Every structure is written in C-alpha cells, then in structure tokens.
C-alpha cells in the first residue's frame, strides 16, 4: 500500500504534464491543465476543450489561404 502513495504523485504529475502538452499544441494556455484537479469542473472543461475551436487549427487554416 505504501508503494501506491509513493507512485501516486508521479502519476498525477505525468497526467498533468500530458494535459499541459496537449493544450499547448491545441493553442490554448497550458495552465488550464490545473482545472483537471478540480472535481466535476474537470469533466466539464474536457468537454469544452473537445468541442471548442482550437486556436492552433485556426492559425493553420489562415496560412493555407
């Protein structure tokens, strides 16, 4: 059981780092990842980010024109 408590902070940090990287690539501020630590709000924000217009994609479409 103590191994769980030793590895848990590393797992949480790894998941937050992944979220940070994904949001940065999507064109959002990566610090929105901290919302993942708030219960209920995290699920809502995942849905908002999933269906929002990503700034990174909008920038690429303008370069193609």
Backbone as JSON Lines, residues from 0, in Angstrom:
{"i":0,"aa":"X","n":[0.82,-1.2,0.0],"ca":[0.0,0.0,0.0],"c":[0.86,1.26,0.0]}
{"i":1,"aa":"X","n":[2.02,1.2,0.62],"ca":[2.87,2.38,0.64],"c":[3.43,2.68,-0.74]}
{"i":2,"aa":"X","n":[3.61,1.65,-1.56],"ca":[4.09,1.87,-2.92],"c":[3.09,2.72,-3.71]}
{"i":3,"aa":"X","n":[1.81,2.52,-3.45],"ca":[0.76,3.31,-4.1],"c":[0.95,4.79,-3.78]}
{"i":4,"aa":"X","n":[1.16,5.11,-2.51],"ca":[1.32,6.5,-2.1],"c":[2.64,7.1,-2.56]}
{"i":5,"aa":"X","n":[3.6,6.27,-2.84],"ca":[4.87,6.76,-3.37],"c":[4.73,7.08,-4.86]}
{"i":6,"aa":"X","n":[4.03,6.22,-5.61],"ca":[3.9,6.39,-7.05],"c":[2.79,7.36,-7.46]}
{"i":7,"aa":"X","n":[1.81,7.58,-6.61],"ca":[0.68,8.44,-6.95],"c":[1.09,9.86,-7.37]}
{"i":8,"aa":"X","n":[1.98,10.54,-6.65],"ca":[2.37,11.89,-7.11],"c":[3.04,11.89,-8.49]}
{"i":9,"aa":"X","n":[3.8,10.84,-8.78],"ca":[4.43,10.76,-10.09],"c":[3.38,10.57,-11.19]}
{"i":10,"aa":"X","n":[2.38,9.75,-10.92],"ca":[1.31,9.53,-11.89],"c":[0.5,10.8,-12.12]}
{"i":11,"aa":"X","n":[0.17,11.5,-11.06],"ca":[-0.58,12.75,-11.18],"c":[0.23,13.78,-11.95]}
{"i":12,"aa":"X","n":[1.5,13.9,-11.63],"ca":[2.37,14.85,-12.33],"c":[2.48,14.49,-13.81]}
{"i":13,"aa":"X","n":[2.58,13.21,-14.12],"ca":[2.68,12.77,-15.51],"c":[1.4,13.11,-16.27]}
{"i":14,"aa":"X","n":[0.25,12.86,-15.67],"ca":[-1.03,13.17,-16.33],"c":[-1.19,14.68,-16.54]}
{"i":15,"aa":"X","n":[-0.78,15.48,-15.57],"ca":[-0.86,16.93,-15.73],"c":[0.09,17.41,-16.82]}
{"i":16,"aa":"X","n":[1.26,16.82,-16.9],"ca":[2.22,17.19,-17.94],"c":[1.66,16.86,-19.32]}
{"i":17,"aa":"X","n":[1.03,15.68,-19.45],"ca":[0.42,15.31,-20.72],"c":[-0.68,16.29,-21.11]}
{"i":18,"aa":"X","n":[-1.53,16.64,-20.15],"ca":[-2.59,17.61,-20.41],"c":[-2.02,18.96,-20.82]}
{"i":19,"aa":"X","n":[-0.95,19.37,-20.17],"ca":[-0.3,20.64,-20.5],"c":[0.19,20.63,-21.94]}
{"i":20,"aa":"X","n":[0.84,19.54,-22.33],"ca":[1.36,19.43,-23.7],"c":[0.24,19.44,-24.73]}
{"i":21,"aa":"X","n":[-0.84,18.72,-24.45],"ca":[-1.96,18.66,-25.39],"c":[-2.6,20.04,-25.56]}
{"i":22,"aa":"X","n":[-2.82,20.74,-24.46],"ca":[-3.43,22.07,-24.55],"c":[-2.53,23.06,-25.26]}
{"i":23,"aa":"X","n":[-1.23,22.97,-25.02],"ca":[-0.29,23.85,-25.72],"c":[-0.32,23.6,-27.23]}
{"i":24,"aa":"X","n":[-0.36,22.34,-27.64],"ca":[-0.4,22.03,-29.07],"c":[-1.72,22.45,-29.7]}
{"i":25,"aa":"X","n":[-2.78,22.46,-28.91],"ca":[-4.09,22.88,-29.42],"c":[-4.19,24.4,-29.52]}
{"i":26,"aa":"X","n":[-3.24,25.11,-28.91],"ca":[-3.23,26.56,-28.99],"c":[-3.81,27.24,-27.76]}
{"i":27,"aa":"X","n":[-4.14,26.48,-26.75],"ca":[-4.66,27.05,-25.51],"c":[-3.51,27.26,-24.53]}
{"i":28,"aa":"X","n":[-3.78,28.03,-23.49],"ca":[-2.81,28.2,-22.43],"c":[-2.7,26.89,-21.66]}
{"i":29,"aa":"X","n":[-1.52,26.37,-21.52],"ca":[-1.3,25.08,-20.88],"c":[-1.68,25.04,-19.42]}
{"i":30,"aa":"X","n":[-1.75,26.2,-18.79],"ca":[-2.07,26.24,-17.37],"c":[-3.52,25.88,-17.09]}
{"i":31,"aa":"X","n":[-4.33,25.76,-18.14],"ca":[-5.7,25.26,-17.96],"c":[-5.69,23.83,-17.45]}
{"i":32,"aa":"X","n":[-4.55,23.18,-17.51],"ca":[-4.42,21.81,-17.03],"c":[-4.74,21.72,-15.54]}
{"i":33,"aa":"X","n":[-4.5,22.78,-14.81],"ca":[-4.77,22.76,-13.37],"c":[-6.26,22.55,-13.08]}
{"i":34,"aa":"X","n":[-7.12,22.84,-14.05],"ca":[-8.55,22.61,-13.87],"c":[-8.83,21.11,-13.72]}
{"i":35,"aa":"X","n":[-7.95,20.28,-14.27],"ca":[-8.14,18.83,-14.15],"c":[-8.12,18.36,-12.7]}
{"i":36,"aa":"X","n":[-7.62,19.17,-11.8],"ca":[-7.54,18.77,-10.41],"c":[-8.81,19.12,-9.63]}
{"i":37,"aa":"X","n":[-9.75,19.8,-10.26],"ca":[-10.99,20.2,-9.59],"c":[-12.1,19.22,-9.99]}
{"i":38,"aa":"X","n":[-12.65,18.5,-9.04],"ca":[-13.7,17.53,-9.37],"c":[-14.9,18.2,-10.03]}
{"i":39,"aa":"X","n":[-15.56,17.52,-10.9],"ca":[-16.73,17.91,-11.68],"c":[-16.37,18.96,-12.73]}
{"i":40,"aa":"X","n":[-15.64,20.0,-12.33],"ca":[-15.23,21.02,-13.29],"c":[-14.32,20.42,-14.35]}
{"i":41,"aa":"X","n":[-13.5,19.45,-13.96],"ca":[-12.58,18.83,-14.91],"c":[-13.33,18.14,-16.05]}
{"i":42,"aa":"X","n":[-14.42,17.48,-15.75],"ca":[-15.18,16.79,-16.79],"c":[-15.82,17.82,-17.73]}
{"i":43,"aa":"X","n":[-16.34,18.89,-17.17],"ca":[-16.96,19.94,-17.99],"c":[-15.91,20.58,-18.9]}
{"i":44,"aa":"X","n":[-14.73,20.86,-18.37],"ca":[-13.69,21.52,-19.17],"c":[-13.17,20.6,-20.27]}
{"i":45,"aa":"X","n":[-13.11,19.31,-20.02],"ca":[-12.69,18.39,-21.08],"c":[-13.67,18.46,-22.24]}
{"i":46,"aa":"X","n":[-14.97,18.5,-21.93],"ca":[-15.99,18.62,-22.98],"c":[-15.87,19.96,-23.71]}
{"i":47,"aa":"X","n":[-15.63,21.03,-22.97],"ca":[-15.49,22.35,-23.6],"c":[-14.29,22.37,-24.54]}
{"i":48,"aa":"X","n":[-13.15,21.86,-24.09],"ca":[-11.96,21.84,-24.94],"c":[-12.14,20.91,-26.14]}
{"i":49,"aa":"X","n":[-12.88,19.85,-25.97],"ca":[-13.07,18.9,-27.06],"c":[-13.88,19.51,-28.2]}
{"i":50,"aa":"X","n":[-14.86,20.33,-27.86],"ca":[-15.76,20.86,-28.89],"c":[-15.51,22.33,-29.23]}
{"i":51,"aa":"X","n":[-14.52,22.95,-28.6],"ca":[-14.19,24.35,-28.89],"c":[-13.38,24.42,-30.18]}
{"i":52,"aa":"X","n":[-13.35,25.59,-30.78],"ca":[-12.49,25.82,-31.93],"c":[-11.07,26.02,-31.41]}
{"i":53,"aa":"X","n":[-10.16,25.19,-31.89],"ca":[-8.78,25.24,-31.4],"c":[-8.02,26.34,-32.12]}
{"i":54,"aa":"X","n":[-7.42,27.26,-31.37],"ca":[-6.67,28.34,-32.0],"c":[-5.55,27.85,-32.91]}
{"i":55,"aa":"X","n":[-4.9,26.76,-32.59],"ca":[-3.81,26.24,-33.43],"c":[-4.33,25.82,-34.8]}
{"i":56,"aa":"X","n":[-5.52,25.25,-34.85],"ca":[-6.1,24.85,-36.13],"c":[-6.54,26.05,-36.94]}
{"i":57,"aa":"X","n":[-7.02,27.09,-36.28],"ca":[-7.43,28.29,-36.98],"c":[-6.23,28.99,-37.59]}
{"i":58,"aa":"X","n":[-5.09,29.0,-36.9],"ca":[-3.88,29.62,-37.42],"c":[-3.4,28.88,-38.67]}
{"i":59,"aa":"X","n":[-3.46,27.56,-38.65],"ca":[-3.02,26.76,-39.8],"c":[-3.91,26.99,-41.01]}
{"i":60,"aa":"X","n":[-5.21,27.15,-40.8],"ca":[-6.11,27.36,-41.93],"c":[-5.87,28.72,-42.57]}
{"i":61,"aa":"X","n":[-5.45,29.7,-41.79],"ca":[-5.16,31.01,-42.36],"c":[-3.88,30.98,-43.19]}
{"i":62,"aa":"X","n":[-2.93,30.15,-42.79],"ca":[-1.66,30.07,-43.52],"c":[-1.86,29.39,-44.87]}
{"i":63,"aa":"X","n":[-2.85,28.5,-44.97],"ca":[-3.1,27.79,-46.22],"c":[-3.73,28.69,-47.28]}
{"i":64,"aa":"X","n":[-4.35,29.77,-46.85],"ca":[-5.04,30.65,-47.81],"c":[-4.1,31.46,-48.62]}
